[in-house]
């Protein structure tokens, strides 16, 4: 491989995967490398503002085939509830012929991937190296996704007695238990067959988990750090949110966000809204609309009138790093997805953790019990 190389990036088509991959692409482009980023065409517009080197990072559109069980037009995991995940992965795997055609035509030196376990085979057939770049926490992989592992049970030699599941985590375990075998297959196969492994983490936070993974898979693991971009002062916070937040004193606003994959039941959504109201503080809630309703339809009766002027509930995308950096925001209520975990640590906000899925439970234990973040 030459000193300057051409890399393909093929993450799972979920914003929590594609976004950190694009942050890594920016770092590579900054050092003079070229990147071809494979992603669904309609997603390109949503991510292009994060592409800091458009001359070096080229988006290559992929068409996600329709499969029975998926709503028409589904291009990302964010478009569906978690119950349809198995249908989406089937569609995701059907993009293999498009990826192979792109490899043949563009001849990359290296392919980064995470859940497309067939990438090492494609790469090897064309004389290309493959790197499994994991954007989920090393503790999650170490706990659930090592050879001989069993879902929900710490494997032999696991390096923590704190970052584990407990009986009351059954709700989170249940949400993923149906798909565990498939995820296990994808991760263990990718880990075993790739040429290199890299994790989005650092020695100080997850060193012992990475060392454990390296022993289990007999592969060195390269650490990239959190891969958070520097704040882009040329792209300020949207006017409507900047103006709204400017109306409150320093550190007075509670910001709540639960990520792009969590869709609450209507009653859960209403409890969250009522809880924010009961704080008596200004609040900004950014969540997906609940199941079977719009944000407007699902709000508790009389809620809008009672919180008018001090509360916002928003169902669309927001510039989370810029919101956390605003002087009026003093508390971050987070699901503790791995990306949000890093953003919370880099902010000056107080952190309240509300984990929902399995990896978020372990990330919460990592922060609160293993690292004892105040």
LUMFI-864981 format. One record per residue (C-alpha): x, y, z; residue in three letters. Coordinates in nm, 3 decimals, padded with zeros to 5 digits. Layout:
LUMFI-864981
{drenlo {X Y Z} 'ALA'}
...
end
This chain:
LUMFI-864981
{drenlo {00.000 00.000 00.000} 'UNK'}
{drenlo {00.137 00.339 -00.098} 'UNK'}
{drenlo {00.192 00.614 00.156} 'UNK'}
{drenlo {-00.130 00.786 00.043} 'UNK'}
{drenlo {-00.411 00.536 00.002} 'UNK'}
{drenlo {-00.766 00.511 -00.126} 'UNK'}
{drenlo {-01.016 00.377 00.130} 'UNK'}
{drenlo {-01.373 00.256 00.092} 'UNK'}
{drenlo {-01.612 00.303 00.384} 'UNK'}
{drenlo {-01.912 00.074 00.414} 'UNK'}
{drenlo {-02.080 00.108 00.755} 'UNK'}
{drenlo {-02.418 -00.030 00.850} 'UNK'}
{drenlo {-02.680 00.208 00.712} 'UNK'}
{drenlo {-02.770 00.367 01.046} 'UNK'}
{drenlo {-02.685 00.726 01.140} 'UNK'}
{drenlo {-02.513 00.611 01.458} 'UNK'}
{drenlo {-02.274 00.415 01.236} 'UNK'}
{drenlo {-02.244 00.637 00.929} 'UNK'}
{drenlo {-02.172 00.957 01.125} 'UNK'}
{drenlo {-01.860 00.832 01.311} 'UNK'}
{drenlo {-01.739 00.670 00.989} 'UNK'}
{drenlo {-01.761 01.009 00.821} 'UNK'}
{drenlo {-01.568 01.168 01.110} 'UNK'}
{drenlo {-01.294 00.909 01.051} 'UNK'}
{drenlo {-01.307 00.982 00.677} 'UNK'}
{drenlo {-01.243 01.349 00.754} 'UNK'}
{drenlo {-00.936 01.258 00.960} 'UNK'}
{drenlo {-00.801 01.043 00.676} 'UNK'}
{drenlo {-00.872 01.311 00.416} 'UNK'}
{drenlo {-00.699 01.568 00.635} 'UNK'}
{drenlo {-00.384 01.355 00.608} 'UNK'}
{drenlo {-00.407 01.341 00.229} 'UNK'}
{drenlo {-00.586 01.010 00.175} 'UNK'}
{drenlo {-00.884 00.958 -00.057} 'UNK'}
{drenlo {-01.213 00.810 00.064} 'UNK'}
{drenlo {-01.509 00.666 -00.124} 'UNK'}
{drenlo {-01.806 00.654 00.112} 'UNK'}
{drenlo {-02.077 00.404 00.017} 'UNK'}
{drenlo {-02.422 00.500 00.144} 'UNK'}
{drenlo {-02.788 00.522 00.036} 'UNK'}
{drenlo {-02.845 00.808 -00.205} 'UNK'}
{drenlo {-03.115 00.984 -00.001} 'UNK'}
{drenlo {-02.885 00.987 00.303} 'UNK'}
{drenlo {-02.616 01.182 00.121} 'UNK'}
{drenlo {-02.797 01.513 00.163} 'UNK'}
{drenlo {-02.833 01.454 00.539} 'UNK'}
{drenlo {-02.462 01.384 00.585} 'UNK'}
{drenlo {-02.292 01.611 00.333} 'UNK'}
{drenlo {-02.269 01.898 00.584} 'UNK'}
{drenlo {-02.031 01.675 00.785} 'UNK'}
{drenlo {-01.803 01.618 00.486} 'UNK'}
{drenlo {-01.522 01.865 00.549} 'UNK'}
{drenlo {-01.316 01.753 00.248} 'UNK'}
{drenlo {-01.558 01.713 -00.046} 'UNK'}
{drenlo {-01.270 01.698 -00.294} 'UNK'}
{drenlo {-01.120 01.398 -00.115} 'UNK'}
{drenlo {-01.431 01.225 00.023} 'UNK'}
{drenlo {-01.666 01.113 -00.252} 'UNK'}
{drenlo {-02.012 00.979 -00.175} 'UNK'}
{drenlo {-02.095 00.671 -00.381} 'UNK'}
{drenlo {-02.471 00.599 -00.390} 'UNK'}
{drenlo {-02.598 00.252 -00.307} 'UNK'}
{drenlo {-02.955 00.141 -00.377} 'UNK'}
{drenlo {-03.110 -00.054 -00.091} 'UNK'}
{drenlo {-03.324 -00.328 -00.251} 'UNK'}
{drenlo {-03.678 -00.374 -00.131} 'UNK'}
{drenlo {-03.751 -00.692 00.061} 'UNK'}
{drenlo {-04.084 -00.818 00.187} 'UNK'}
{drenlo {-04.148 -00.698 00.540} 'UNK'}
{drenlo {-03.990 -00.354 00.494} 'UNK'}
{drenlo {-04.187 -00.036 00.422} 'UNK'}
{drenlo {-04.126 00.098 00.072} 'UNK'}
{drenlo {-03.837 00.344 00.058} 'UNK'}
{drenlo {-03.657 00.214 00.367} 'UNK'}
{drenlo {-03.291 00.312 00.335} 'UNK'}
{drenlo {-03.164 00.320 00.693} 'UNK'}
{drenlo {-03.226 00.153 01.027} 'UNK'}
{drenlo {-03.361 00.489 01.145} 'UNK'}
{drenlo {-03.658 00.446 00.907} 'UNK'}
{drenlo {-03.792 00.141 01.093} 'UNK'}
{drenlo {-03.864 00.007 01.442} 'UNK'}
{drenlo {-03.615 -00.242 01.582} 'UNK'}
{drenlo {-03.867 -00.523 01.524} 'UNK'}
{drenlo {-03.800 -00.496 01.148} 'UNK'}
{drenlo {-03.421 -00.507 01.184} 'UNK'}
{drenlo {-03.389 -00.861 01.046} 'UNK'}
{drenlo {-03.558 -00.754 00.721} 'UNK'}
{drenlo {-03.328 -00.455 00.691} 'UNK'}
{drenlo {-03.013 -00.665 00.730} 'UNK'}
{drenlo {-03.141 -00.889 00.452} 'UNK'}
{drenlo {-03.173 -00.584 00.226} 'UNK'}
{drenlo {-02.833 -00.458 00.342} 'UNK'}
{drenlo {-02.669 -00.787 00.240} 'UNK'}
{drenlo {-02.833 -00.768 -00.102} 'UNK'}
{drenlo {-02.618 -00.461 -00.177} 'UNK'}
{drenlo {-02.313 -00.689 -00.203} 'UNK'}
{drenlo {-02.314 -00.695 -00.586} 'UNK'}
{drenlo {-02.311 -00.311 -00.594} 'UNK'}
{drenlo {-02.019 -00.301 -00.350} 'UNK'}
{drenlo {-01.826 -00.558 -00.556} 'UNK'}
{drenlo {-01.887 -00.358 -00.873} 'UNK'}
{drenlo {-01.756 -00.043 -00.704} 'UNK'}
{drenlo {-01.446 -00.226 -00.577} 'UNK'}
{drenlo {-01.377 -00.359 -00.924} 'UNK'}
{drenlo {-01.423 -00.018 -01.087} 'UNK'}
{drenlo {-01.251 00.209 -00.831} 'UNK'}
{drenlo {-00.982 -00.025 -00.694} 'UNK'}
{drenlo {-00.947 00.087 -00.330} 'UNK'}
{drenlo {-00.652 -00.016 -00.116} 'UNK'}
{drenlo {-00.855 -00.072 00.201} 'UNK'}
{drenlo {-01.222 -00.123 00.298} 'UNK'}
{drenlo {-01.357 -00.018 00.638} 'UNK'}
{drenlo {-01.670 -00.206 00.752} 'UNK'}
{drenlo {-01.857 -00.311 01.064} 'UNK'}
{drenlo {-02.163 -00.536 01.024} 'UNK'}
{drenlo {-02.115 -00.648 00.662} 'UNK'}
{drenlo {-01.929 -00.966 00.756} 'UNK'}
{drenlo {-01.883 -01.057 00.388} 'UNK'}
{drenlo {-01.656 -00.758 00.317} 'UNK'}
{drenlo {-01.329 -00.947 00.398} 'UNK'}
{drenlo {-01.420 -01.209 00.137} 'UNK'}
{drenlo {-01.500 -00.945 -00.125} 'UNK'}
{drenlo {-01.181 -00.756 -00.044} 'UNK'}
{drenlo {-00.960 -01.065 -00.060} 'UNK'}
{drenlo {-01.101 -01.167 -00.398} 'UNK'}
{drenlo {-00.986 -00.832 -00.539} 'UNK'}
{drenlo {-00.653 -00.802 -00.362} 'UNK'}
{drenlo {-00.778 -00.540 -00.117} 'UNK'}
{drenlo {-00.723 -00.524 00.260} 'UNK'}
{drenlo {-01.018 -00.502 00.501} 'UNK'}
{drenlo {-01.047 -00.332 00.839} 'UNK'}
{drenlo {-01.331 -00.392 01.082} 'UNK'}
{drenlo {-01.393 -00.053 01.242} 'UNK'}
{drenlo {-01.619 -00.093 01.545} 'UNK'}
{drenlo {-01.811 00.217 01.650} 'UNK'}
{drenlo {-01.991 00.050 01.941} 'UNK'}
{drenlo {-01.818 00.026 02.278} 'UNK'}
{drenlo {-01.546 -00.231 02.332} 'UNK'}
{drenlo {-01.717 -00.334 02.657} 'UNK'}
{drenlo {-02.030 -00.437 02.466} 'UNK'}
{drenlo {-01.835 -00.651 02.219} 'UNK'}
{drenlo {-01.624 -00.799 02.500} 'UNK'}
{drenlo {-01.933 -00.890 02.703} 'UNK'}
{drenlo {-02.158 -01.032 02.433} 'UNK'}
{drenlo {-01.967 -01.091 02.111} 'UNK'}
{drenlo {-01.655 -01.302 02.167} 'UNK'}
{drenlo {-01.607 -01.664 02.051} 'UNK'}
{drenlo {-01.802 -01.900 02.275} 'UNK'}
{drenlo {-01.993 -01.617 02.435} 'UNK'}
{drenlo {-02.349 -01.638 02.562} 'UNK'}
{drenlo {-02.592 -01.350 02.542} 'UNK'}
{drenlo {-02.625 -01.160 02.868} 'UNK'}
{drenlo {-02.362 -01.362 03.055} 'UNK'}
{drenlo {-02.004 -01.234 03.109} 'UNK'}
{drenlo {-01.763 -01.471 02.927} 'UNK'}
{drenlo {-01.466 -01.632 03.106} 'UNK'}
{drenlo {-01.194 -01.378 03.179} 'UNK'}
{drenlo {-01.417 -01.076 03.115} 'UNK'}
{drenlo {-01.231 -00.790 03.284} 'UNK'}
{drenlo {-01.506 -00.623 03.489} 'UNK'}
{drenlo {-01.746 -00.715 03.767} 'UNK'}
{drenlo {-01.931 -00.384 03.727} 'UNK'}
{drenlo {-01.995 -00.344 03.353} 'UNK'}
{drenlo {-02.244 -00.629 03.341} 'UNK'}
{drenlo {-02.618 -00.687 03.309} 'UNK'}
{drenlo {-02.842 -00.728 03.611} 'UNK'}
{drenlo {-03.183 -00.886 03.660} 'UNK'}
{drenlo {-03.371 -00.557 03.616} 'UNK'}
{drenlo {-03.211 -00.510 03.271} 'UNK'}
{drenlo {-03.438 -00.779 03.127} 'UNK'}
{drenlo {-03.636 -00.523 02.924} 'UNK'}
{drenlo {-03.322 -00.418 02.738} 'UNK'}
{drenlo {-03.201 -00.774 02.687} 'UNK'}
{drenlo {-03.538 -00.880 02.553} 'UNK'}
{drenlo {-03.533 -00.609 02.284} 'UNK'}
{drenlo {-03.226 -00.763 02.121} 'UNK'}
{drenlo {-03.244 -01.129 02.220} 'UNK'}
{drenlo {-03.433 -01.226 01.903} 'UNK'}
{drenlo {-03.151 -01.093 01.684} 'UNK'}
{drenlo {-02.855 -01.188 01.900} 'UNK'}
{drenlo {-02.751 -01.491 01.693} 'UNK'}
{drenlo {-02.735 -01.286 01.374} 'UNK'}
{drenlo {-02.539 -01.001 01.533} 'UNK'}
{drenlo {-02.307 -01.253 01.697} 'UNK'}
{drenlo {-02.245 -01.416 01.358} 'UNK'}
{drenlo {-02.179 -01.084 01.186} 'UNK'}
{drenlo {-01.937 -00.953 01.447} 'UNK'}
{drenlo {-01.744 -01.273 01.515} 'UNK'}
{drenlo {-01.715 -01.352 01.143} 'UNK'}
{drenlo {-01.598 -01.001 01.058} 'UNK'}
{drenlo {-01.350 -00.998 01.348} 'UNK'}
{drenlo {-01.207 -01.336 01.249} 'UNK'}
{drenlo {-01.176 -01.282 00.874} 'UNK'}
{drenlo {-01.066 -00.918 00.843} 'UNK'}
{drenlo {-00.703 -00.812 00.803} 'UNK'}
{drenlo {-00.713 -00.540 01.071} 'UNK'}
{drenlo {-00.937 -00.437 01.362} 'UNK'}
{drenlo {-00.993 -00.086 01.494} 'UNK'}
{drenlo {-01.222 00.048 01.766} 'UNK'}
{drenlo {-01.357 00.397 01.825} 'UNK'}
{drenlo {-01.233 00.427 02.180} 'UNK'}
{drenlo {-00.923 00.504 02.382} 'UNK'}
{drenlo {-00.691 00.331 02.627} 'UNK'}
{drenlo {-00.792 00.550 02.920} 'UNK'}
{drenlo {-01.164 00.466 02.892} 'UNK'}
{drenlo {-01.172 00.108 02.764} 'UNK'}
{drenlo {-00.815 -00.019 02.761} 'UNK'}
{drenlo {-00.876 -00.340 02.952} 'UNK'}
{drenlo {-01.177 -00.431 02.737} 'UNK'}
{drenlo {-00.972 -00.386 02.420} 'UNK'}
{drenlo {-00.691 -00.597 02.562} 'UNK'}
{drenlo {-00.944 -00.869 02.641} 'UNK'}
{drenlo {-01.081 -00.857 02.285} 'UNK'}
{drenlo {-00.730 -00.875 02.142} 'UNK'}
{drenlo {-00.664 -01.191 02.345} 'UNK'}
{drenlo {-00.995 -01.349 02.250} 'UNK'}
{drenlo {-00.955 -01.286 01.878} 'UNK'}
{drenlo {-00.575 -01.306 01.871} 'UNK'}
{drenlo {-00.556 -00.976 01.683} 'UNK'}
{drenlo {-00.408 -00.640 01.766} 'UNK'}
{drenlo {-00.672 -00.370 01.800} 'UNK'}
{drenlo {-00.595 -00.018 01.683} 'UNK'}
{drenlo {-00.766 00.262 01.875} 'UNK'}
{drenlo {-00.878 00.580 01.699} 'UNK'}
{drenlo {-01.002 00.770 02.003} 'UNK'}
{drenlo {-01.359 00.903 02.011} 'UNK'}
{drenlo {-01.337 01.062 01.665} 'UNK'}
{drenlo {-01.536 01.368 01.758} 'UNK'}
{drenlo {-01.495 01.658 01.516} 'UNK'}
{drenlo {-01.379 01.999 01.623} 'UNK'}
{drenlo {-01.673 02.241 01.648} 'UNK'}
{drenlo {-01.729 02.397 01.306} 'UNK'}
{drenlo {-01.770 02.767 01.376} 'UNK'}
{drenlo {-01.855 02.827 01.010} 'UNK'}
{drenlo {-02.182 02.634 01.059} 'UNK'}
{drenlo {-02.352 02.782 01.365} 'UNK'}
{drenlo {-02.648 02.639 01.551} 'UNK'}
{drenlo {-02.974 02.680 01.359} 'UNK'}
{drenlo {-03.129 03.020 01.420} 'UNK'}
{drenlo {-03.455 02.889 01.569} 'UNK'}
{drenlo {-03.274 02.688 01.838} 'UNK'}
{drenlo {-03.002 02.944 01.899} 'UNK'}
{drenlo {-03.266 03.215 01.947} 'UNK'}
{drenlo {-03.473 02.992 02.179} 'UNK'}
{drenlo {-03.176 02.887 02.393} 'UNK'}
{drenlo {-03.053 03.246 02.417} 'UNK'}
{drenlo {-03.369 03.325 02.612} 'UNK'}
{drenlo {-03.247 03.136 02.919} 'UNK'}
{drenlo {-02.973 03.185 03.173} 'UNK'}
{drenlo {-02.643 02.996 03.183} 'UNK'}
{drenlo {-02.676 02.626 03.261} 'UNK'}
{drenlo {-03.051 02.639 03.312} 'UNK'}
{drenlo {-03.183 02.425 03.022} 'UNK'}
{drenlo {-03.230 02.047 03.034} 'UNK'}
{drenlo {-03.157 01.888 02.696} 'UNK'}
{drenlo {-03.289 01.534 02.637} 'UNK'}
{drenlo {-03.210 01.315 02.335} 'UNK'}
{drenlo {-03.249 00.938 02.291} 'UNK'}
{drenlo {-03.076 00.877 01.957} 'UNK'}
{drenlo {-03.199 00.777 01.613} 'UNK'}
{drenlo {-03.287 00.412 01.684} 'UNK'}
{drenlo {-03.518 00.441 01.985} 'UNK'}
{drenlo {-03.890 00.473 01.917} 'UNK'}
{drenlo {-04.086 00.503 02.240} 'UNK'}
{drenlo {-04.436 00.375 02.302} 'UNK'}
{drenlo {-04.687 00.657 02.329} 'UNK'}
{drenlo {-04.723 00.618 02.707} 'UNK'}
{drenlo {-04.343 00.620 02.750} 'UNK'}
{drenlo {-04.320 00.934 02.538} 'UNK'}
{drenlo {-04.586 01.104 02.748} 'UNK'}
{drenlo {-04.413 01.006 03.074} 'UNK'}
{drenlo {-04.090 01.156 02.943} 'UNK'}
{drenlo {-04.265 01.482 02.853} 'UNK'}
{drenlo {-04.441 01.502 03.189} 'UNK'}
{drenlo {-04.114 01.432 03.368} 'UNK'}
{drenlo {-03.950 01.722 03.188} 'UNK'}
{drenlo {-04.243 01.944 03.284} 'UNK'}
{drenlo {-04.209 01.845 03.651} 'UNK'}
{drenlo {-03.848 01.964 03.663} 'UNK'}
{drenlo {-03.979 02.319 03.659} 'UNK'}
{drenlo {-03.684 02.403 03.432} 'UNK'}
{drenlo {-03.664 02.503 03.067} 'UNK'}
{drenlo {-03.622 02.190 02.854} 'UNK'}
{drenlo {-03.554 02.077 02.498} 'UNK'}
{drenlo {-03.654 01.718 02.411} 'UNK'}
{drenlo {-03.532 01.573 02.078} 'UNK'}
{drenlo {-03.682 01.227 02.019} 'UNK'}
{drenlo {-03.837 01.033 01.733} 'UNK'}
{drenlo {-04.217 01.043 01.716} 'UNK'}
{drenlo {-04.366 00.762 01.926} 'UNK'}
{drenlo {-04.515 00.451 01.771} 'UNK'}
{drenlo {-04.835 00.516 01.580} 'UNK'}
{drenlo {-04.850 00.892 01.629} 'UNK'}
{drenlo {-04.693 01.225 01.544} 'UNK'}
{drenlo {-04.524 01.435 01.810} 'UNK'}
{drenlo {-04.823 01.670 01.812} 'UNK'}
{drenlo {-05.079 01.391 01.846} 'UNK'}
{drenlo {-04.893 01.219 02.129} 'UNK'}
{drenlo {-04.831 01.515 02.361} 'UNK'}
{drenlo {-05.014 01.491 02.694} 'UNK'}
{drenlo {-05.340 01.682 02.722} 'UNK'}
{drenlo {-05.280 02.047 02.805} 'UNK'}
{drenlo {-04.903 01.999 02.795} 'UNK'}
{drenlo {-04.829 02.261 02.530} 'UNK'}
{drenlo {-05.018 02.533 02.715} 'UNK'}
{drenlo {-04.854 02.452 03.048} 'UNK'}
{drenlo {-04.495 02.458 02.917} 'UNK'}
{drenlo {-04.536 02.732 02.658} 'UNK'}
{drenlo {-04.225 02.946 02.645} 'UNK'}
{drenlo {-04.006 02.708 02.844} 'UNK'}
{drenlo {-04.040 02.366 02.678} 'UNK'}
{drenlo {-03.979 02.227 02.328} 'UNK'}
{drenlo {-04.043 01.872 02.205} 'UNK'}
{drenlo {-03.893 01.815 01.860} 'UNK'}
{drenlo {-03.909 01.505 01.639} 'UNK'}
{drenlo {-03.649 01.599 01.381} 'UNK'}
{drenlo {-03.271 01.605 01.355} 'UNK'}
{drenlo {-03.078 01.858 01.564} 'UNK'}
{drenlo {-02.715 01.970 01.588} 'UNK'}
{drenlo {-02.650 01.796 01.918} 'UNK'}
{drenlo {-02.284 01.897 01.970} 'UNK'}
{drenlo {-02.373 02.263 01.918} 'UNK'}
{drenlo {-02.672 02.239 02.151} 'UNK'}
{drenlo {-02.454 02.083 02.423} 'UNK'}
{drenlo {-02.200 02.361 02.372} 'UNK'}
{drenlo {-02.459 02.638 02.418} 'UNK'}
{drenlo {-02.407 02.828 02.742} 'UNK'}
{drenlo {-02.771 02.792 02.852} 'UNK'}
{drenlo {-02.766 02.409 02.844} 'UNK'}
{drenlo {-02.666 02.267 03.183} 'UNK'}
{drenlo {-02.796 01.909 03.183} 'UNK'}
{drenlo {-02.794 01.632 02.921} 'UNK'}
{drenlo {-03.047 01.349 02.961} 'UNK'}
{drenlo {-02.901 01.081 02.734} 'UNK'}
{drenlo {-02.968 00.722 02.628} 'UNK'}
{drenlo {-02.591 00.666 02.654} 'UNK'}
{drenlo {-02.539 00.544 02.301} 'UNK'}
{drenlo {-02.164 00.535 02.245} 'UNK'}
{drenlo {-02.152 00.852 02.034} 'UNK'}
{drenlo {-02.366 01.046 02.281} 'UNK'}
{drenlo {-02.155 00.909 02.565} 'UNK'}
{drenlo {-01.844 01.069 02.417} 'UNK'}
{drenlo {-02.029 01.395 02.347} 'UNK'}
{drenlo {-02.152 01.409 02.706} 'UNK'}
{drenlo {-01.800 01.356 02.841} 'UNK'}
{drenlo {-01.667 01.635 02.619} 'UNK'}
{drenlo {-01.937 01.880 02.731} 'UNK'}
{drenlo {-01.965 02.083 03.051} 'UNK'}
{drenlo {-02.315 01.950 03.121} 'UNK'}
{drenlo {-02.439 01.743 03.411} 'UNK'}
{drenlo {-02.527 01.397 03.277} 'UNK'}
{drenlo {-02.845 01.197 03.345} 'UNK'}
{drenlo {-02.844 00.852 03.183} 'UNK'}
{drenlo {-03.158 00.679 03.057} 'UNK'}
{drenlo {-03.037 00.360 02.880} 'UNK'}
{drenlo {-03.283 00.172 02.662} 'UNK'}
{drenlo {-03.093 -00.087 02.455} 'UNK'}
{drenlo {-02.835 -00.343 02.568} 'UNK'}
{drenlo {-02.518 -00.158 02.471} 'UNK'}
{drenlo {-02.652 00.156 02.639} 'UNK'}
{drenlo {-02.697 -00.034 02.965} 'UNK'}
{drenlo {-02.333 -00.143 02.963} 'UNK'}
{drenlo {-02.213 00.205 02.862} 'UNK'}
{drenlo {-02.407 00.348 03.156} 'UNK'}
{drenlo {-02.239 00.104 03.396} 'UNK'}
{drenlo {-01.901 00.192 03.244} 'UNK'}
{drenlo {-01.952 00.562 03.323} 'UNK'}
{drenlo {-02.128 00.538 03.657} 'UNK'}
{drenlo {-01.965 00.237 03.821} 'UNK'}
{drenlo {-01.638 00.152 03.644} 'UNK'}
{drenlo {-01.515 00.508 03.582} 'UNK'}
{drenlo {-01.730 00.675 03.850} 'UNK'}
{drenlo {-01.792 00.985 03.639} 'UNK'}
{drenlo {-01.943 01.242 03.879} 'UNK'}
end
